[in-house]
């Protein structure tokens, strides 16, 4: 899957492997990585509703990094909810692993 504009301020960037058609980056064990960049205001993105942000079958996303997390000097305005939504209350990025 190629990069995709999800709305006016949000970009989804699934990783690709050289020589293959664009898709989520997948390891031999089936894991994947997804980068979500929000350039706008608040974002509440239901990850399962879009093929380009859906986790591989049998897996669930976990948060690896949120640029607005307190540990990086942010105000903890980004998170991955228990319901599987990516939430950013301001511009920022999330790195997810499934």
Secondary structure, DSSP 8 states (H G I E B T S, - for coil): ---EEEETTEEEEE---TTS-S--EE-TTS-EEEEEEE-SS-EEEEGGGSTTT---TT---EEEEETTSGGGTS-S-EEE-TTSEEEESSSEEEEEE-
